[in-house]
């Protein structure tokens, strides 16, 4: 009988994953990684210990809590604040999955003598004919979470189970109800776990260790001043609401120029780009391509994007160029660009470093 550590967040998905693995014959151990506690003692939605402990009690499985607050503060929260202050739009869950969740779960799996770790992500781990591991999109696209998993390593994936890839959310809730788990109807969290109210600007204002960027100019693409903004960390590419400026027509954030303390506004069509330049690459289903090698895939430049066919070319310096078949709107530096093959499996991904507005310019890189 194989032993598996399940990361219990206190939510229904991880609870159902633990139940399914127990029913499949695994020896299951529940673990919660305590990553965050607010100044008022409030826990994040990723580590609600009381609910997780009750789930473990009902399932009759051992349960442990491990403190990862300092590592989470350094690698996730600190990076999140620095990126926003630099005019970027980060994906903290991507960093957390590789640097905190999987690293720590696998460490405790070794300590506790477990063969695998498991989570309640809506995705599936698959091993390909070439011997490499990757993750495949969930059967039901509306819950798919593979976008947040692209930085996992081959070593991490080889010891990972994800039992929810073939289920709808309604089915997962019904599984939890049948198991008598109280969190069966617990609402999903819609925000970043350590900013539960969704007010990123206020959070950054409280957490910044350097002076906050002050007011600056809203400008158009030509540099003409349109008005004043309240600080670049309050805006992200593609944003339309909450700009605090009236131009007589809908305006969107096209670009954030941190070095000039400018926020560039334009019509929605002006947020479109022909391509992107990516750094910090990670490849799953294939080994890292040689410099100059090009491959075709579907690329998601943000979590809620359906994906766009594109040509990806490996460049020098650990970067790649992505040229979309058709323009893509609101690609934001700092966000992840994730590459998929034709069967919904992760090829790899990277962090968007630069947006390439014109195809002629993009092709010269």
PLY file of the C-alpha trace (Angstrom):
ply
format ascii 1.0
element vertex 365
property float x
property float y
property float z
element edge 364
property int vertex1
property int vertex2
end_header
0.00 0.00 0.00
1.51 3.32 -1.14
1.65 6.23 1.26
0.66 9.73 0.08
0.74 13.14 1.72
-2.24 15.28 0.72
-1.98 19.04 1.05
-5.16 19.97 2.94
-6.05 23.66 2.57
-9.33 23.48 4.47
-11.34 23.63 1.24
-13.52 21.10 -0.53
-11.12 20.25 -3.36
-8.24 19.01 -1.23
-10.72 17.24 1.07
-12.24 15.35 -1.87
-8.76 14.50 -3.17
-7.85 12.97 0.19
-11.08 10.96 0.26
-10.63 9.65 -3.29
-7.07 8.54 -2.60
-8.08 6.83 0.62
-10.84 5.00 -1.23
-8.34 3.98 -3.92
-6.28 2.18 -1.27
-3.57 4.68 -0.46
-2.39 5.29 3.08
-3.25 8.99 3.33
-1.66 11.60 5.60
-3.10 15.10 5.70
-0.71 18.06 5.86
-1.42 21.78 6.00
1.34 24.24 5.20
0.74 27.34 7.29
1.88 30.06 4.92
0.16 33.22 6.03
-1.47 34.94 8.97
-2.75 38.48 8.76
-2.09 41.15 11.37
-5.49 40.34 12.88
-4.67 36.62 13.03
-6.78 35.77 9.99
-5.47 32.80 8.02
-5.35 32.64 4.25
-7.76 30.49 2.25
-4.85 28.14 1.50
-4.26 27.18 5.12
-7.48 27.21 7.14
-6.28 24.80 9.77
-9.48 24.17 11.74
-11.40 23.06 8.63
-8.47 20.93 7.44
-8.10 19.24 10.82
-11.83 18.45 10.92
-11.63 16.95 7.42
-8.77 14.70 8.54
-10.69 13.63 11.65
-13.77 12.65 9.63
-11.66 10.75 7.10
-9.75 9.03 9.89
-6.31 10.02 8.62
-3.26 11.40 10.47
-2.87 15.16 10.26
0.07 17.54 10.63
0.57 21.31 10.40
3.93 22.70 9.28
4.93 26.35 9.56
6.15 27.91 6.29
5.33 31.54 7.09
8.85 32.95 6.84
9.62 31.21 3.52
6.28 32.32 2.09
6.91 35.89 3.22
10.31 35.95 1.55
9.67 34.09 -1.70
6.03 34.94 -2.44
4.79 38.03 -0.60
8.03 39.98 -0.89
8.34 39.23 -4.61
4.68 40.18 -5.16
5.16 43.60 -3.57
8.45 44.29 -5.38
6.99 43.34 -8.76
3.96 45.60 -8.38
6.17 48.50 -7.29
8.21 47.87 -10.45
5.18 48.12 -12.72
4.76 44.37 -13.25
1.72 42.11 -12.78
2.94 38.97 -10.95
1.46 35.48 -10.53
2.20 34.68 -6.85
0.46 31.27 -7.02
2.91 30.12 -9.72
5.85 30.94 -7.46
4.18 29.45 -4.39
3.41 26.13 -6.08
7.01 25.38 -6.96
8.96 27.18 -4.24
6.68 26.56 -1.25
3.95 23.96 -1.70
5.75 21.28 -3.65
9.17 21.89 -2.12
7.81 21.63 1.42
5.32 18.83 0.77
8.05 16.69 -0.79
10.38 17.47 2.10
7.78 16.34 4.63
6.95 13.31 2.47
10.57 12.22 2.82
10.47 12.81 6.57
7.22 10.84 6.95
8.22 8.07 4.55
5.56 8.82 1.91
5.85 7.80 -1.74
3.80 10.67 -3.23
2.31 14.07 -2.57
-1.14 15.04 -3.79
-3.23 18.19 -4.17
-6.77 19.17 -5.08
-5.79 20.97 -8.31
-8.02 20.47 -11.34
-5.37 18.91 -13.56
-3.78 15.51 -14.22
-0.17 14.38 -14.10
0.79 12.23 -17.10
3.99 10.47 -18.15
4.74 10.64 -21.86
6.38 8.11 -24.15
9.60 10.14 -24.05
9.75 9.48 -20.30
9.00 13.05 -19.27
6.21 14.14 -16.96
3.73 16.91 -17.68
0.31 18.07 -16.58
-2.81 17.85 -18.72
-5.68 20.29 -18.61
-8.74 19.35 -16.58
-11.56 17.62 -18.40
-13.78 20.62 -17.68
-12.03 23.77 -18.87
-13.83 26.19 -16.55
-11.97 24.78 -13.52
-8.63 23.98 -15.17
-5.65 25.05 -13.03
-2.70 23.97 -15.17
-1.77 27.61 -15.86
-0.56 27.90 -12.26
1.53 24.71 -12.44
3.93 25.38 -15.33
7.00 25.88 -13.14
6.88 22.43 -11.50
10.02 20.37 -12.13
10.31 16.84 -13.47
11.42 15.67 -10.04
8.36 17.24 -8.41
5.91 15.86 -10.99
7.33 12.33 -10.74
6.09 12.15 -7.14
2.77 13.99 -7.60
-0.83 12.76 -7.78
-3.75 14.98 -8.85
-6.97 12.97 -8.60
-9.47 15.73 -9.57
-8.53 16.24 -13.23
-11.54 14.34 -14.54
-14.21 15.84 -12.25
-16.54 18.82 -12.39
-16.79 21.04 -9.35
-20.36 19.88 -8.70
-19.15 16.27 -8.68
-16.38 17.12 -6.23
-18.87 18.77 -3.87
-21.11 15.70 -4.08
-18.17 13.42 -3.27
-17.46 15.51 -0.17
-21.14 15.42 0.86
-21.24 11.63 0.58
-18.09 11.43 2.70
-19.73 13.64 5.36
-17.12 16.38 5.03
-18.50 19.70 6.40
-16.68 21.90 3.82
-18.63 20.32 0.94
-20.47 23.58 0.26
-17.72 26.00 1.26
-17.44 28.85 -1.27
-14.42 29.05 -3.57
-11.85 31.75 -2.98
-11.67 34.20 -5.88
-8.68 36.29 -4.78
-5.02 35.83 -3.96
-4.90 33.98 -0.64
-3.02 36.69 1.28
-5.15 39.54 -0.12
-8.66 38.18 0.62
-10.39 41.52 0.08
-8.80 41.96 -3.36
-7.39 45.40 -2.54
-3.86 44.88 -3.84
-2.93 48.57 -3.64
-3.80 48.82 0.05
-1.92 45.61 0.80
1.18 46.85 -1.04
0.93 50.16 0.80
1.07 48.30 4.11
3.84 45.90 3.13
6.23 48.00 1.05
9.70 48.37 2.57
10.62 51.29 0.29
8.81 54.57 -0.38
5.75 54.06 -2.56
5.84 55.50 -6.10
3.97 58.81 -6.03
1.56 60.37 -8.46
2.55 60.63 -12.11
1.15 61.21 -15.56
-1.41 59.30 -17.54
-0.17 59.58 -21.14
-1.20 58.29 -24.55
1.07 56.15 -26.73
2.70 59.30 -28.17
3.52 60.63 -24.72
0.85 63.33 -24.57
-0.25 63.97 -20.99
-3.89 63.03 -20.33
-4.12 63.47 -16.57
-2.63 62.28 -13.27
-2.47 58.79 -11.81
-2.17 57.85 -8.12
0.85 55.53 -8.30
1.84 52.84 -10.83
1.28 49.98 -8.37
-2.45 50.74 -8.46
-2.79 49.73 -12.13
-2.25 46.76 -14.41
-2.23 46.27 -18.17
-5.74 45.81 -19.56
-7.43 47.58 -16.64
-10.44 49.73 -17.54
-12.33 50.35 -14.30
-11.10 52.48 -11.44
-8.71 54.63 -13.45
-10.10 57.88 -12.06
-9.94 59.73 -15.35
-12.68 60.75 -17.80
-11.65 60.99 -21.45
-15.06 60.81 -23.08
-14.42 57.27 -24.32
-13.44 53.93 -22.74
-9.76 53.92 -21.79
-7.58 50.93 -20.96
-4.13 50.62 -19.46
-1.86 49.84 -22.39
1.53 49.97 -20.67
3.17 50.88 -17.38
6.46 52.79 -17.71
7.94 52.43 -14.25
11.15 54.24 -15.10
9.16 57.36 -16.10
6.38 56.89 -13.55
3.86 56.92 -16.43
0.72 54.90 -17.11
-0.09 54.69 -20.83
-3.78 54.69 -21.76
-5.45 53.82 -25.04
-8.48 52.25 -26.69
-9.02 48.53 -26.13
-7.62 47.68 -29.55
-4.39 49.48 -28.58
-3.72 46.87 -25.89
-3.27 44.20 -28.58
0.19 42.81 -29.32
1.74 40.63 -32.01
4.03 38.79 -29.64
5.83 38.67 -26.32
9.34 38.07 -25.05
9.59 35.61 -22.14
12.25 34.85 -19.51
12.64 32.27 -16.70
11.62 29.42 -18.98
10.59 25.98 -17.77
9.83 23.03 -20.06
7.76 19.99 -19.12
6.75 17.70 -21.98
9.95 18.33 -23.96
13.58 19.05 -23.06
14.60 22.70 -23.39
14.91 23.49 -27.12
18.17 24.56 -28.72
18.76 28.25 -29.43
17.04 29.17 -32.69
14.62 26.23 -32.58
10.95 27.08 -33.25
7.88 25.06 -32.32
4.13 25.62 -32.66
1.78 25.49 -29.69
-1.14 27.23 -28.01
-0.15 30.01 -25.61
-2.13 31.44 -22.70
-0.73 34.87 -21.74
-2.99 35.09 -18.67
-5.09 32.76 -16.55
-8.52 33.44 -18.03
-7.34 33.57 -21.65
-8.50 30.60 -23.79
-5.13 30.34 -25.54
-3.91 31.50 -28.94
-1.94 29.52 -31.57
1.61 30.81 -31.75
5.17 30.11 -32.87
7.71 29.96 -30.03
11.41 30.46 -30.81
14.12 29.75 -28.25
16.57 32.66 -27.95
19.90 33.13 -26.23
20.04 33.99 -22.57
17.23 31.72 -21.37
14.54 33.61 -23.26
12.03 32.88 -25.99
9.99 34.89 -28.49
6.30 34.15 -28.94
4.61 35.29 -32.17
0.83 34.90 -32.07
-1.16 33.86 -35.14
-3.56 36.70 -34.36
-3.13 39.72 -32.03
-3.63 39.14 -28.31
-4.95 41.81 -25.95
-3.71 42.82 -22.52
-0.55 40.73 -22.23
1.18 42.12 -19.15
4.87 41.99 -18.18
5.24 39.88 -15.04
2.39 37.52 -15.95
2.99 33.93 -17.03
2.77 32.77 -20.63
1.99 29.05 -20.66
2.49 26.76 -23.69
0.15 23.84 -24.51
0.24 21.12 -27.16
-2.77 20.01 -29.19
-3.90 17.58 -26.50
-4.06 20.07 -23.64
-0.72 19.07 -22.13
1.79 21.58 -20.81
4.82 22.06 -23.02
6.24 24.70 -20.69
6.06 28.38 -19.99
7.85 31.59 -19.08
7.39 34.99 -17.48
6.42 37.80 -19.85
9.32 40.24 -19.94
8.30 42.47 -22.83
5.26 43.02 -25.06
5.99 43.20 -28.80
3.29 45.39 -30.36
4.21 45.08 -34.05
4.89 41.83 -35.87
7.70 43.38 -37.93
9.46 44.46 -34.72
8.81 41.13 -33.02
10.34 39.14 -35.88
13.66 40.97 -35.58
14.33 39.69 -32.05
0 1
1 2
2 3
3 4
4 5
5 6
6 7
7 8
8 9
9 10
10 11
11 12
12 13
13 14
14 15
15 16
16 17
17 18
18 19
19 20
20 21
21 22
22 23
23 24
24 25
25 26
26 27
27 28
28 29
29 30
30 31
31 32
32 33
33 34
34 35
35 36
36 37
37 38
38 39
39 40
40 41
41 42
42 43
43 44
44 45
45 46
46 47
47 48
48 49
49 50
50 51
51 52
52 53
53 54
54 55
55 56
56 57
57 58
58 59
59 60
60 61
61 62
62 63
63 64
64 65
65 66
66 67
67 68
68 69
69 70
70 71
71 72
72 73
73 74
74 75
75 76
76 77
77 78
78 79
79 80
80 81
81 82
82 83
83 84
84 85
85 86
86 87
87 88
88 89
89 90
90 91
91 92
92 93
93 94
94 95
95 96
96 97
97 98
98 99
99 100
100 101
101 102
102 103
103 104
104 105
105 106
106 107
107 108
108 109
109 110
110 111
111 112
112 113
113 114
114 115
115 116
116 117
117 118
118 119
119 120
120 121
121 122
122 123
123 124
124 125
125 126
126 127
127 128
128 129
129 130
130 131
131 132
132 133
133 134
134 135
135 136
136 137
137 138
138 139
139 140
140 141
141 142
142 143
143 144
144 145
145 146
146 147
147 148
148 149
149 150
150 151
151 152
152 153
153 154
154 155
155 156
156 157
157 158
158 159
159 160
160 161
161 162
162 163
163 164
164 165
165 166
166 167
167 168
168 169
169 170
170 171
171 172
172 173
173 174
174 175
175 176
176 177
177 178
178 179
179 180
180 181
181 182
182 183
183 184
184 185
185 186
186 187
187 188
188 189
189 190
190 191
191 192
192 193
193 194
194 195
195 196
196 197
197 198
198 199
199 200
200 201
201 202
202 203
203 204
204 205
205 206
206 207
207 208
208 209
209 210
210 211
211 212
212 213
213 214
214 215
215 216
216 217
217 218
218 219
219 220
220 221
221 222
222 223
223 224
224 225
225 226
226 227
227 228
228 229
229 230
230 231
231 232
232 233
233 234
234 235
235 236
236 237
237 238
238 239
239 240
240 241
241 242
242 243
243 244
244 245
245 246
246 247
247 248
248 249
249 250
250 251
251 252
252 253
253 254
254 255
255 256
256 257
257 258
258 259
259 260
260 261
261 262
262 263
263 264
264 265
265 266
266 267
267 268
268 269
269 270
270 271
271 272
272 273
273 274
274 275
275 276
276 277
277 278
278 279
279 280
280 281
281 282
282 283
283 284
284 285
285 286
286 287
287 288
288 289
289 290
290 291
291 292
292 293
293 294
294 295
295 296
296 297
297 298
298 299
299 300
300 301
301 302
302 303
303 304
304 305
305 306
306 307
307 308
308 309
309 310
310 311
311 312
312 313
313 314
314 315
315 316
316 317
317 318
318 319
319 320
320 321
321 322
322 323
323 324
324 325
325 326
326 327
327 328
328 329
329 330
330 331
331 332
332 333
333 334
334 335
335 336
336 337
337 338
338 339
339 340
340 341
341 342
342 343
343 344
344 345
345 346
346 347
347 348
348 349
349 350
350 351
351 352
352 353
353 354
354 355
355 356
356 357
357 358
358 359
359 360
360 361
361 362
362 363
363 364
